[in-house]
Amino acid sequence: MTTLVTGATGNTGRHVVAELVRRGERVRALTRNPQAAAGRFPAEVELAAGTHTAPEGLDAALDGVSRLHITVTAGLAEVGPELVRRAVDAGVRRITVVWGGWVGPVEQAVADSGVEWTRLEPQEFMCNTLTWAESVRAEGVVREPYDFPSALVHEADIAAVAAVALLDEGHAGRAYNLTGPEALTPRERIAILSRAVGRDIGFVPITHEQAVDRLMATGVPKADAEYVVGWYAAPTDDSTTVDGTVEKVTGRPARTFTQWVAEHAERFQAVGAASVQAGNSVPGR
């Protein structure tokens, strides 16, 4: 049985591929550029060219696939139902979907597909912290408009739950709220990051408008930028409350933000500090 993972080089997709491989499963990774992605995956992973936002070109990628993992991304709302239809017609019988924040056309199409499905509803991804990397490296500061807590979840834990839902029985028709084991404010995350990189990192408040403008400068439409910043301005109970679903589904505790930082600390190091640490690194790590 083969599992097709869409968005295989993305924040969660690459972890889903890794988790399925760890469990000895046959995996087909969907990517726009298989040649560029080849070095990112174990040799046993089959690479398929394409994107889930162009389902009309995925007949070959779906051939022989019995399980499908979908991450809802920009541009999928209009074509997602067609992706689901083609997948079911091709013989897919189990689907996991990382939702886009609400039950939209893709999530509804999955629920109406007639096959087994599980919806993963992660709260804020820990990898959002990487948006701080440039300012931390260059200036030793983080600029954010709000300091409310967030029960951030490690991307690998989302993937671990996806793998269980794809491979094991008892998860059909479930919607899983996924969080990490603690709710942390930006200042609390900064303190953890500061200890990891051995450098004081400051918190600089900015206005709501400045935060929106910053997102728009990266190409995000204004409406989407307002939505994202507004989410931080008025976090929901789900986003600030720790949920034990990761441990219930996988049988092990959710990864902490401290663990995530340890995996990515070098990306926050100033150039000089990174060079010093590289010279003092433990051989073999």
C-alpha positions in Angstrom: 0.0 0.0 0.0 1.3 3.4 -1.0 0.7 6.8 0.7 0.9 10.0 -1.3 2.0 13.0 0.7 1.2 16.4 -0.9 3.4 19.4 0.0 6.1 16.9 0.8 8.8 19.5 1.2 6.7 21.8 3.4 6.7 22.4 7.1 4.5 19.3 7.9 4.8 17.3 4.8 8.4 16.5 5.1 7.8 15.2 8.7 4.9 13.1 7.5 7.2 11.5 4.9 9.9 10.8 7.5 7.4 9.3 10.0 5.9 7.0 7.4 9.3 5.9 6.3 10.3 5.3 9.9 7.3 3.0 10.2 8.4 1.0 7.1 5.7 2.3 4.7 5.8 2.9 1.0 5.7 6.7 0.4 5.3 8.8 -2.7 6.2 12.4 -2.1 4.5 15.0 -4.3 6.7 18.0 -5.1 6.9 20.6 -7.8 10.6 19.9 -8.4 11.6 16.3 -7.7 15.2 16.8 -8.8 15.7 19.6 -6.2 13.9 17.5 -3.6 15.8 14.3 -4.2 18.5 14.9 -1.5 15.9 15.7 1.2 14.4 12.2 1.4 15.7 8.7 2.0 16.3 6.7 -1.2 13.3 4.5 -0.7 10.9 7.5 -1.1 9.3 7.7 -4.5 9.2 11.3 -5.9 6.3 12.5 -8.0 6.2 15.7 -9.9 3.2 18.0 -9.4 1.2 20.1 -6.9 -2.0 19.4 -5.2 -3.3 22.8 -6.4 -3.3 21.4 -10.0 -5.1 18.1 -9.5 -5.7 17.6 -13.3 -2.0 16.7 -13.6 -1.9 14.1 -10.8 -3.2 11.0 -12.5 0.2 9.4 -12.5 1.0 10.5 -8.9 -2.3 9.0 -7.7 -1.9 5.7 -9.5 -1.7 2.8 -7.1 -2.2 5.1 -4.0 -4.5 3.9 -1.2 -3.8 6.6 1.4 -3.5 10.4 0.9 -2.2 13.2 3.1 -3.3 16.7 2.2 -2.2 20.0 3.7 -4.6 22.8 3.0 -2.7 25.7 1.5 -3.4 29.0 -0.4 -5.1 28.3 -3.7 -6.5 24.9 -2.7 -10.0 26.0 -1.8 -11.3 26.1 -5.4 -9.6 23.0 -6.7 -9.5 20.9 -3.5 -12.8 19.1 -4.1 -11.5 18.1 -7.5 -8.3 16.7 -5.9 -10.5 14.7 -3.5 -12.7 13.4 -6.3 -9.7 12.3 -8.4 -8.1 10.6 -5.4 -11.2 8.6 -4.6 -11.6 7.6 -8.2 -8.0 6.5 -8.3 -8.6 4.1 -5.3 -7.6 6.2 -2.3 -9.5 4.8 0.7 -8.0 6.8 3.6 -7.3 10.6 3.8 -5.8 12.9 6.4 -6.1 16.6 6.0 -4.4 19.4 7.8 -7.1 22.0 7.9 -6.9 25.6 6.9 -8.4 27.1 10.0 -12.1 26.4 9.3 -14.1 23.7 7.6 -13.9 25.0 4.0 -14.4 23.4 0.6 -11.5 21.0 0.9 -12.3 19.8 4.4 -16.0 19.4 3.4 -15.1 17.5 0.3 -13.0 15.1 2.4 -15.8 14.6 4.9 -18.2 13.9 2.0 -15.8 11.7 0.1 -17.2 8.3 1.3 -13.8 7.1 2.4 -12.1 7.1 5.9 -10.8 10.5 6.8 -9.2 12.3 9.8 -9.0 16.0 10.1 -5.9 17.4 11.9 -6.5 20.8 13.5 -3.2 22.1 14.7 -2.9 25.3 16.5 0.1 27.6 15.9 3.1 25.8 14.4 6.4 26.1 16.3 8.1 26.8 13.0 6.4 30.2 12.9 9.2 31.2 15.3 11.6 31.1 12.2 10.1 34.5 11.2 12.1 35.9 14.0 15.4 34.5 12.8 16.6 37.4 10.6 16.0 40.1 13.2 17.5 37.9 16.0 20.6 37.3 14.0 21.1 40.9 12.8 19.8 42.9 15.8 19.2 40.5 18.7 15.5 41.6 18.9 12.0 40.3 18.1 9.3 42.7 17.0 5.7 41.6 17.7 2.4 43.5 18.3 1.1 41.2 21.0 2.3 39.1 23.9 -0.5 36.6 24.4 0.1 32.9 25.0 -0.1 30.3 22.3 -0.1 26.5 22.7 2.3 26.0 19.9 2.7 22.5 18.4 5.8 20.9 16.9 5.4 20.1 13.2 6.8 16.6 13.8 3.9 15.9 16.2 1.4 16.9 13.6 3.1 14.4 11.3 3.1 11.7 14.0 -0.6 12.0 14.5 -1.1 12.0 10.7 0.9 8.7 10.4 -1.1 7.0 13.1 -4.4 8.1 11.5 -3.3 7.0 8.0 -2.0 3.6 9.1 -4.0 2.5 12.2 -7.6 1.8 12.8 -10.0 3.8 15.0 -9.4 7.3 13.7 -12.0 7.6 10.9 -14.3 10.6 11.1 -12.3 12.3 13.9 -11.2 15.9 14.1 -8.1 16.2 16.3 -7.2 19.5 18.0 -3.4 19.5 18.2 -1.2 21.6 20.6 2.1 21.4 22.3 2.4 20.7 26.0 2.6 24.3 27.2 1.1 27.7 26.3 3.9 30.3 25.9 3.8 34.0 25.3 6.3 35.5 22.8 8.4 36.8 25.7 8.5 33.3 27.2 9.6 31.9 23.9 12.2 34.5 23.6 13.6 33.6 27.0 13.9 30.0 25.9 15.5 31.0 22.7 17.9 33.3 24.5 19.2 30.5 26.7 19.6 28.2 23.7 21.7 30.7 21.7 23.6 32.1 24.7 22.6 35.7 23.9 20.1 38.2 25.3 17.2 38.8 22.8 15.0 41.8 23.3 11.2 42.2 22.7 10.2 45.3 20.8 6.4 46.0 20.7 5.1 47.2 17.3 1.6 48.3 16.4 -1.1 46.2 14.8 -0.8 48.2 11.6 3.0 47.7 11.5 2.5 44.0 11.8 0.0 44.0 8.9 2.3 46.1 6.8 5.2 43.7 7.5 3.2 40.7 6.2 2.0 42.6 3.2 5.7 43.5 2.3 6.3 39.7 1.9 3.5 39.4 -0.6 0.6 38.5 1.6 -2.7 40.0 0.6 -4.0 42.6 3.0 -7.1 40.6 3.9 -4.9 37.6 4.8 -2.5 39.8 6.7 -5.3 41.3 8.7 -6.6 37.8 9.5 -3.3 36.5 10.7 -2.5 39.5 12.9 -6.1 39.6 14.1 -5.7 36.0 15.2 -2.8 37.0 17.5 -4.8 40.0 18.7 -7.7 37.9 19.9 -6.5 34.3 20.4 -9.2 31.6 20.8 -9.5 29.3 23.8 -8.4 26.4 21.5 -5.2 28.3 20.6 -4.2 29.0 24.2 -5.3 25.8 26.0 -3.1 22.8 26.1 -4.7 19.7 24.6 -3.4 16.2 25.3 -4.5 14.7 21.9 -0.9 14.3 20.6 -0.1 12.0 23.5 -3.4 10.2 23.4 -3.0 9.3 19.7 0.7 8.7 19.5 1.3 7.2 23.0 4.1 9.7 23.9 4.2 13.3 25.1 4.1 16.2 22.7 7.4 17.8 22.0 8.2 21.0 23.9 9.2 24.3 22.5 12.6 23.9 24.2 13.1 20.7 22.0 12.1 22.6 18.9 14.6 25.4 19.7 17.4 22.9 20.2 16.8 21.6 16.7 16.9 25.0 15.1 19.1 27.2 17.3 21.8 27.6 14.7 19.3 29.5 12.5 19.1 32.2 15.2 22.8 32.6 15.8 24.6 35.8 14.9 27.4 35.0 12.3 30.2 35.4 14.8 28.5 33.4 17.5 27.6 30.6 15.1 31.3 30.3 14.1 32.4 30.0 17.7 29.8 27.4 18.5 30.7 25.4 15.3 34.2 25.2 16.6 33.1 23.8 19.9 30.5 21.4 18.6 30.4 17.8 19.8 31.8 15.5 17.1 29.2 13.3 15.4 26.3 15.6 16.1 
